[in-house]
């Protein structure tokens, strides 16, 4: 695989999410790939009909490599809240609506936890990231990472994106949105999935 993804090779990130593309590009920076995105190719977003993060990641990777003829890397990730039976899970982005209003989505999580009578000390959640690499002519390859933590309200921090302002990783006191990218990349669900991806490249 490393021969097919030699230094300087183009790798299309199968996403239109600017925050996600930026974070993936930062994680890929040491490998010298020419990182582009599905948005740069003006590709439509495929319908995510899978029932798992891995299935949706594969749908996006296959659609992107088929449309561009290039190697593609997709990421399907989200927040799984223990007290909400894993929701929003694969629907994490959809909870934010077409306007990508994550403030609304975070408030929905808070309201649903309160409605279930779950004490704040038990607002446990996990971020999960499923990566799928598809090189044309090869079988898709999957890599998954996760990190556990607690939710906090009101949201804190201006860094990161999505649900980062309410997620405090285990062993820490600050949210992902209060950490700089270097600190977050050292521990995040995406970083853990990338570690598996990088080991495969080697």
C-alpha positions as CSV (number, residue, x, y, z in Angstrom):
1,X,0.0,0.0,0.0
2,X,2.8,2.5,0.8
3,X,4.0,2.1,-2.8
4,X,0.6,3.2,-4.1
5,X,0.6,6.2,-1.7
6,X,4.1,7.4,-2.2
7,X,5.2,10.8,-1.0
8,X,3.6,13.4,-3.2
9,X,0.7,11.2,-4.2
10,X,-2.7,12.8,-4.3
11,X,-5.1,11.7,-1.5
12,X,-8.6,13.0,-1.7
13,X,-10.4,13.5,1.6
14,X,-13.9,12.4,1.1
15,X,-15.5,15.2,3.0
16,X,-17.1,18.7,2.6
17,X,-16.6,19.5,6.3
18,X,-13.9,22.2,6.4
19,X,-13.0,21.5,10.1
20,X,-12.7,17.8,9.5
21,X,-10.6,18.2,6.3
22,X,-8.3,20.7,8.1
23,X,-7.8,18.2,11.0
24,X,-7.1,15.3,8.7
25,X,-4.7,17.4,6.6
26,X,-2.8,18.3,9.7
27,X,-2.5,14.6,10.7
28,X,-1.3,13.7,7.3
29,X,1.2,16.6,7.0
30,X,4.2,14.5,8.0
31,X,3.7,12.1,5.1
32,X,4.0,14.5,2.2
33,X,0.8,13.6,0.4
34,X,-0.9,16.1,-1.9
35,X,-4.1,16.4,0.2
36,X,-7.3,17.6,-1.6
37,X,-10.9,17.2,-0.8
38,X,-14.2,16.2,-2.3
39,X,-15.3,19.8,-2.0
40,X,-12.4,20.9,-4.1
41,X,-13.7,18.5,-6.9
42,X,-17.2,19.9,-6.4
43,X,-18.5,16.3,-5.8
44,X,-22.0,15.7,-4.5
45,X,-22.2,14.2,-1.0
46,X,-23.3,10.6,-1.2
47,X,-26.2,9.4,0.7
48,X,-25.0,7.8,3.9
49,X,-27.2,4.7,4.1
50,X,-24.9,2.6,6.3
51,X,-25.9,1.6,9.8
52,X,-22.3,1.9,11.3
53,X,-19.5,4.4,11.1
54,X,-17.4,2.0,9.1
55,X,-20.2,1.4,6.5
56,X,-20.7,5.1,5.9
57,X,-17.0,5.7,5.7
58,X,-16.8,3.1,3.0
59,X,-19.7,4.6,1.0
60,X,-17.9,8.0,1.0
61,X,-14.5,6.6,0.1
62,X,-15.8,4.5,-2.8
63,X,-17.9,7.3,-4.2
64,X,-14.9,9.8,-4.1
65,X,-12.4,7.5,-5.6
66,X,-14.9,6.4,-8.3
67,X,-15.5,10.1,-9.2
68,X,-11.9,11.2,-9.2
69,X,-9.9,8.1,-10.0
70,X,-7.7,9.0,-7.1
71,X,-6.9,7.3,-3.7
72,X,-9.5,8.6,-1.2
73,X,-9.6,8.6,2.6
74,X,-12.9,9.1,4.3
75,X,-13.8,9.6,7.9
76,X,-17.2,8.9,9.5
77,X,-17.2,10.0,13.1
78,X,-19.5,11.1,15.8
79,X,-20.4,11.3,19.4
80,X,-22.1,8.3,21.1
81,X,-23.7,9.2,24.4
82,X,-24.1,6.3,26.8
83,X,-27.3,7.6,28.4
84,X,-28.9,8.1,25.0
85,X,-28.2,4.5,23.9
86,X,-25.4,5.6,21.7
87,X,-27.2,8.5,20.0
88,X,-26.6,10.7,18.1
89,X,-23.9,8.2,16.8
90,X,-23.9,7.9,13.1
91,X,-26.5,10.7,13.0
92,X,-24.2,13.2,14.8
93,X,-24.0,15.6,11.8
94,X,-27.7,15.2,11.0
95,X,-28.6,16.3,14.5
96,X,-27.1,19.7,13.6
97,X,-29.4,20.0,10.6
98,X,-28.7,21.4,7.2
99,X,-27.4,24.6,8.8
100,X,-24.8,22.6,10.7
101,X,-26.0,24.2,14.0
102,X,-24.1,22.2,16.6
103,X,-25.2,24.6,19.3
104,X,-28.7,23.3,18.7
105,X,-27.5,19.7,18.6
106,X,-25.5,20.0,21.9
107,X,-28.6,21.5,23.6
108,X,-30.7,18.6,22.3
109,X,-28.3,16.2,23.9
110,X,-28.5,18.1,27.2
111,X,-32.3,18.2,27.1
112,X,-32.7,14.5,26.4
113,X,-30.3,13.5,29.2
114,X,-32.3,15.7,31.6
115,X,-35.5,14.2,30.4
116,X,-34.2,10.7,31.1
117,X,-33.3,11.8,34.6
118,X,-29.6,10.9,34.3
119,X,-27.4,12.8,36.8
120,X,-24.7,15.0,35.3
121,X,-22.0,12.9,36.8
122,X,-23.1,10.0,34.5
123,X,-23.2,12.0,31.3
124,X,-20.6,9.6,29.7
125,X,-19.9,9.6,26.0
126,X,-17.4,8.5,23.4
127,X,-16.1,10.0,20.2
128,X,-15.7,7.3,17.5
129,X,-13.8,7.7,14.2
130,X,-13.9,5.2,11.4
131,X,-11.5,5.8,8.5
132,X,-11.7,4.1,5.2
133,X,-8.9,4.2,2.6
134,X,-9.7,3.2,-1.0
135,X,-7.1,3.0,-3.6
136,X,-8.6,2.3,-7.0
137,X,-8.3,-1.3,-7.9
138,X,-7.7,-2.3,-4.2
139,X,-10.1,-3.5,-1.5
140,X,-11.2,-0.8,1.0
141,X,-9.2,-0.8,4.2
142,X,-10.8,0.2,7.6
143,X,-9.3,1.8,10.7
144,X,-11.3,2.7,13.9
145,X,-10.4,4.7,17.0
146,X,-12.4,5.9,20.0
147,X,-11.9,8.0,23.1
148,X,-14.1,8.0,26.2
149,X,-15.0,11.0,28.3
150,X,-17.7,13.0,30.0
151,X,-20.0,15.7,28.7
152,X,-20.2,19.2,30.3
153,X,-22.5,22.1,29.9
154,X,-22.6,24.9,29.0
155,X,-20.2,24.3,26.0
156,X,-16.7,25.6,26.6
157,X,-13.9,26.7,24.2
158,X,-13.6,28.2,20.8
159,X,-11.2,25.7,19.1
160,X,-12.1,22.4,17.4
161,X,-15.5,21.9,15.8
162,X,-18.7,19.9,16.1
163,X,-19.3,18.6,19.6
164,X,-15.8,19.4,20.9
165,X,-17.1,22.2,23.3
166,X,-19.0,19.7,25.5
167,X,-16.6,16.7,25.5
168,X,-14.0,16.3,28.2
169,X,-11.7,13.3,27.6
170,X,-11.0,10.9,30.5
171,X,-8.2,12.1,32.7
172,X,-8.6,15.8,31.6
173,X,-10.4,18.8,32.9
174,X,-10.7,20.8,29.6
175,X,-12.9,20.1,26.6
176,X,-11.5,19.3,23.2
177,X,-12.5,22.9,22.2
178,X,-10.3,24.3,24.9
179,X,-7.2,22.4,23.7
180,X,-4.9,23.5,20.9
181,X,-4.8,21.2,17.9
182,X,-1.5,19.6,18.8
183,X,-2.8,18.5,22.2
184,X,-6.1,17.2,20.8
185,X,-4.3,15.3,18.0
186,X,-2.2,13.5,20.6
187,X,-5.2,11.7,22.0
188,X,-8.3,12.1,19.9
189,X,-10.5,9.3,18.4
190,X,-9.3,10.5,15.0
191,X,-5.7,10.4,16.1
192,X,-6.1,6.8,17.3
193,X,-7.6,5.7,14.0
194,X,-4.8,7.5,12.2
195,X,-2.2,5.7,14.2
196,X,-3.6,2.4,12.8
197,X,-3.7,3.9,9.3
198,X,-0.1,5.1,9.5
199,X,1.0,1.7,10.7
200,X,-0.6,0.2,7.7
201,X,1.2,2.6,5.4
202,X,4.5,1.5,6.9
